[in-house]
Structure formats: C-alpha cells, structure tokens
Amino acid sequence: MRDKVILLVEDNPRDEALTLRALQRSKIVNEVVVARDGVEALDYLFGIGKYAGRDATIIPQLILLDLKLPKVDGLQVLKSLRADERTKRVPVVVFTSSSEQEDMIKVYDQGANSYVRKPVDFEQFADATRRLGIYWLLLNQVAPE
Amino acid sequence: MICGAPLRHIDGFSLALLEDYSSKLDDTGKDFLKQVREGSQEMGRLIDDMLQLAHVTRNEMRREKVDLSELASGILNDLRMTEPVRFVNITVQKGLLAYGDERLLKIVLINLLGNAWKFSSKKTAAEIAFGREWAKENGPYFVHDNGVGFNEAFAGKLYEAFQRLHSASDFEGTGIGLATVRRIINRHGGNIWARGKVGKGATFYFTLPDANGVKK
C-alpha cells in the first residue's frame, strides 16, 4: 500500500507546491505524480500519449483533482476515468476554488468521493488536505478489485 | 473565486515560512510575515466586497415575500456565535415582512447588523435592535445600536465606497458595506438614511415599497 502513487492533477505550480507541502507535513510518504492538465492526467491513467508504455493496470491510490484545468477540465477527466473499468473505483478528491453549489452537485454526480473547496484561508485548506490525506490513505480501504 | 488564488498563495507561502522556518526567523521577522498574512487576508475581503458591490447591480432581481425578522434573527445568531463571550441585548420585532429579492435584502441586513455589532463592540452594555416604525404609512425599517455612533455632519459620506468614518485600527472594515446597502435599497425603489451622534449610537432607516407600489 505504501508504494502506491498519488496522482495530483493541478496546473498551478504554486498550488502544487502548497499541496505537496501539506501532504509532506501530514507524513504521507507515497510517491506523488503530478499531471499539469487534463490530457496529461488521462495519459498517465491509461498509459497512452506521454505515458505510452506505462502499465495502466497499476492504478493510483488516490487522485487529487483540480477542476479548472487546461485542455481537458477536471469534470471531464472525472467522467472519463469513471467510465473506464480500470479506474472507476479510484478515490477521487476534487480540489477547487469554485464555491458554486451547482459545481458540487455535478462533481458528485460524476463520482467524486469528496470535494474540498480551496478556501482563501490557507490554514483551512492545509487542514483539509492533511485530514483527507490521512483519511483516504490510512483509514479507508480501497474498494476490492 | 479566481482572484482569490494569488492571495491564497501569498498567505499560504507566508504560513509555510512561519511553520517550516520559524527557528531561522527572529521575532521581528515573524511579525513581518504576520503582517503579510493579515494584509493578504484583508485584500481578500476587499475583493469579495467589491465583487459583491458589482454583482448587486447586475444580477436580475426577484421579488418575493421576505420575512426580514427571520433573516435578522439568523444573522444575529451567527454574529453571536462569532463572539460568544460578548453580551449584547438584542431586540428583533417579529413578523416584519417585505417584498424584494431575498438574497439582496439579506446582504443589506448582514451589513447593517454587522455594523451595529461591530460599532457597539466597545460598549459594556451593548444594545442592538431591528424593527419597523409604524407611526406613518410605509414606515421605515430600522437597525439601531448604542455604540460609537458618528458625526451627522459626515452622514453624506457614509455611503461612498472606501469612505470610512473610523480608523482601521479602531474598527476593521473595507468601507464598501454601506455603498452596497444603498445600491440594493435604491434598486428596490426605497430610501436609506441614518441618525447618529458621536458616542451615542447610530440608527439606520430604510424603506421598501410594498407589493402594490413596486417601482422598477
């Protein structure tokens, strides 16, 4: 379980750095693979494009997904990975700065496991990241394959 | 919110410095970072307030029956929760109905009651009241507090954006709240005015046309 990868899908390098730091501080030791747009995320998951040749039967332990992404947005990434047999049960936590109620419903409809709004107050964001990280990686069992 | 992201980063990296490198910073250095964080958080509130001010004139208005008393009680409960140790004598007249856009009228009450809460904070026996004067037809609603008040000579400046009658060190605020309130009341076809005296509290009055006298 330890060596399983966390896939972080985030295009903003500063958010990436802050998220990585929050993971580190919560003592999460998993390798983190960063995809910087929706296409890269799907390439990684399905072992195509830039990641052609990667063994796509090895799935990430957790996906942290930003909603606003270049090329293919987060909602579409979620849709695509839920439609695939290999990735349909991966826990997905959506990070977003959008506070729209409408977005939240759509995100859950597409099969997100949890939704964290990026608050302007960073402490809350860091707390949420840490809590979620521990929750999913240490407490929650991945659905049986 | 899109403009919130860079501010979240300034705040976030300042916090990271404070947490990860505190052993390498002396007290002055830590204090400077604290100021950076406070500044970015204040900027965040300012942007939120400005966006709200812009939105209240653009979004379409819906008119419906709104229970202002219920809204006011809810807002005051929230305020109480932010400072549970404060004692404030609160009076809310029950069953005050109005016709207007509930979301916008809530912004009005959040601002007026929030101000009453804020400007009575240095009072040991603070009083806040929400009600309506029934003496004349279509009497005004009012929000009263017995706090620091204001000089009526400056009453005209109350509703100008960024105009503040108190220093930021005494009472925090962005100076946009009352500008927003007046826009909302005017959009409903109503009026707003205030009475006050330095050290003797303030009362804000506003009118809203009833269901029959709807003005566009």
Interface residues (C-beta under 8 A of the other chain):
Chain A: N12 R14 D15 A17 L18 R21 R25 S97 S98 S99 K118 P119 V120 D121 F122 E123 F125 A126
Chain B: M1 I2 G4 A5 L7 R8 H9 D11 G12 F13 L15 A16 E19 D20 Q41 G44
